[in-house]
Amino acid sequence: MTSDIEAVRRGCGVAVIIPCYNEAVTIGKVVDDFRRVMPEADVYVYDNNSSDGTGDIARAHGATVKVERRQGKGNVVRQMMRDIDADYYLMVDGDDTYPAEAGPDLVAPLAADEADMVVGDRLSNGTYGEENDRAFHGFGNDLVRFLIKAIYGFEFSDVMTGYRAYNKVFAKTMPVLSPGFEIETELSIHAVDKRWRIAEVPIDYRDRPEGSESKLSTFSDGFKVLMMILSLFKDYKPLALFSWVALLFVALGLIAGVPVIAQFAATGLVPRLPSALLAVGLVFVGLLAFTCGLILDTVVKGARKQYEIQVTEAYERYGCCDKAE
């Protein structure tokens, strides 16, 4: 087992996958670093319509380069998982903010069968706070971490990191729905909801070098991430979501209806008919929302059973060991 892990640390069976858009300044160094640190790994660069020659530079440095025309990081990652066949996948950005030296530490828990997804944690050792000069990025990460913990009960140290490793079954059964930078959030929530084993490895972070510009929009992409969390909350936990909606409408109905009921009890009359109708309507909507939650919850449980069957079949197909819950 030890020799197998050491072989994986050198890159045996590992695909280093690098989604790129206009990273000509850094991509050559990133490819060189991973080929040096993990010499047995296959390095793939997916060029997402770059206009600065990113793909040509990556190819010149020894990477296998493919082009993904559909714009957006999520679209690139989806195609990578479909195209590439490997035992382990190490995903990293092409902006030289993540150290290649941490790559072996990320894939080692996979090779030891201790995790299905490993997250490169930029925050625990404080380097992200020291190096990152983009306002609100730290706040956004903390907000997403809080929401995932509140909804799913799992606390990530760093939920937005672009440095991750996962095994073949995780990659081949992951339904990537997000088109853009929401992909990291989707990967995290999917892993938690489907009870995959998750490990976190602290890594050093460095800011982009001079001349390299971030493609991430703090507010627009941050809004998309929040919408992704809400959408997946609806998809994965509809009963919880619609129960809160039902509670809200029933509470509003009671607020509108209690004075009407009190007046009827005292006088036997209902002079405030509009308030009475409003109260009945609000309570009805609340009950309808709860009923929708029950129906959707049944559908989700059926889909979850089908997913578990799909995962079991994937383990049998790829000759992997049984998945730990």
Residue, then its C-alpha position, 0 to 999 in steps of 0.5 A: m500500500t505504501s509503495d502504491i501511495e508513493a507512486v500516486r504521489r509521483g503522479c502515477g494514474v493522476a490527471v492534472i486538469i487545468p481549466c484556463y481562460n487567458e492565462a498566458v502569463t502563468i500557464g507555462k510555469v504552472v505546467d512546468d511545476f506540475r511536470r517537475v513535482m509529479p513527473e508521472a502525471d498527465v497534465y491537461v489544459y483546457d483552453n476556454n476561448s483564450s485570445d492570448g495564446t494560452g493553449d499554444i504556450a501550454r502545448a509548448h511546455g508539454a501539456t495536452v491541450k484541448v479547447e472547450r468552446r462553451q464559455g465558463k469554468g463549469n462547462v470546462v470542468r464538465q467536459m474534462m470529467r467526460d473526456i479524461d480517463a484517470d484513477y485520480y483527478l487533480m484540479v487546479d487553476g492556471d493562474d499560479t496561485y496554488p503551489a504544485e508542491a501540494g499536489p502529492d499531499l492532495v492525492a495521497p488521501l485518495a490513494a490511501d482510500e481515506a477520502d473521495m474528494v480532497v480540498g486544498d485549504r487556503l485559509s487555515n494557515g492564513t496565507y490567503g488573508e495575507e496574499n489576497d488583495r481583492a475586497f470581499h472575497g474573504f467575506g464571500n467565502d465565509l458567507v458560503r461556508f456559513l450557509i453550507k454549514a447551516i443547511y447541510g451541517f458540514e463545515f468546510s475550512d475553505v469552500m471556494t478553493g479551486y485546488r481539489a482532488y477526487n477519485k474516478v468514481f466521484a468524477k464520473t458520477m458527478p452531475v455538473l450543472s453550473p456553467g461558471f465559477e459556481i462549480e466549486t460550490e457545486l462540487s462541495i455541496h454535492a460531496v456533502d449531500k451525497r455523503w462522500r468522504i471529504a478531506e482538507v489539506p492546508i496549502d499555501y496561497r500566493d496572489r496572482p503575479e503582476g500582469s495576470e488578471s482575475k476573471l472572477s467578478t466579486f459581486s456578479d459571480g458571488f450572486k451566482v454562487l448564492m443562487m446556486i446554493l439556493s437552487l441546490f437547497k431546493d433540489y437536495k432538501p425540498l422538504a426543509l425549504f418548503s417547510w420554511v416557506a409554509l411556516l412563513f405563510v401560516a404565520l402571516g395568515l395567523i397574524a392576519g386572522v387572529p384579530v378576525i377570530a377574536q372579534f368573531a368570538a366577541t361579537g359573532l360577526v365578521p365585519r373585516l371580511p377582506s382580512a378573513l379572506l387574506a388569512v385563509g388564503l395565506v394559510f392555504v398557500g402555506l399548506l400547499a407549499f408544505t404539500c409540494g415539499l412532501i411530494l418533491d422530497t419523495v422524488v428526491k429520495g427516489a433520485r438518491k436511491q438511483y444515484e447510489i445504484q449508479v455509484t455502486e455500478a461505477y465502483e464495479r466498472y472501475g474496479c474500486c473498493d466499496k465507498a465508505e459512508 
